[in-house]
Amino acid sequence: MKLVIQIPAFNESEHLPIALAALLRSLPGVGQVEILVIDDGSTDGTRETALKMELTGSFDFHGTGVWRRHSELGWTHAWGSKGQMSL
């Protein structure tokens, strides 16, 4: 079984490293845990922070990574759009 943890984010560059560090990397009975950051048009470098964490090896998205909207549409829209695409 694979678990994908979706994190909607808007201007969370400062808090993203703390949140990602607190996430479980493995769970009993789950073969793979992937993290998906959904950047809702942030202007503070949220996407860049997430990508930099992966490039420097401080966090591994296991191929899931960062999905970015180019304008702020809100959490409901971000969750709905990506949720439909990931099913």
N, C-alpha and C positions, 0 to 999 in steps of 0.2 A: 504494500500500500504506500502511496505517496501523499504527503501532506504539503499543501502550498499555503503559506501564511501571507496574506495580503495586508500591506500597510499603506493606507491612504495618507498622503502627506501634502501639506501646503505650508511653505516657508518653515520647514523643520530642520534646516541645515545644522543648527546648533544642537538639537535634541536627537537627531537620527543616530549618531554613533552610540549614544547611551541606550536607546531603544533596541538597536540591533545587537548590542553586546548582551542584553538581558534575555534575548530569545533562546529557547531551547534549540540545540542543534540536532538532537536525536530524541526519540521517544520509543519506549518499548512497543513492539508490534508494528512500528512504522518503518518501512524500508528506507525512505528518503524524505528529508524535510527541505523544502525550497522556500525562499523568501522572495516576495515580489513587492517592491516599493512602487506605489502609484503616485507619481508627482502630479498634482493638480495645478500646473501652471505656476509653480513657485518662482519668485524673483530673487530669492536669497541664495541660490546655488544648491538647493536640496538634491537635485539630480546629480550634479557634479560631485557632491560630497559622497553620495552612495557609490558612484562609479569609482571615485578615488579610493574608497575603502576596499573595493574589490581588487583594484589594480595593485595596491600596496600589500595585499595579502592579509589585511586585518579582518576581512570578511569575505566569505565565498557564497555567492548567490546560486551556485550549482547550475548555471545556465539560465536561470529565471530572470534575474536582474531588475532593471528599472524600466517602468513604462511611463511615458510622459504625455500629458495633455498640454497643448500650447496655450490654453486659456483656462481660467478658473471656472469650473462648472459645478463644484460642490461635491461632497462625499457621496451623496446618493447616486449621482450620475457616474462618478468614478467607479464606485463599487458595482453598479449595474452594468456598465460597459465592459469592464474587465471580467466580471463574473460570467457574463454571457460568452465572452471570447474564450474563457478558460474551461468551459464545460465540454 
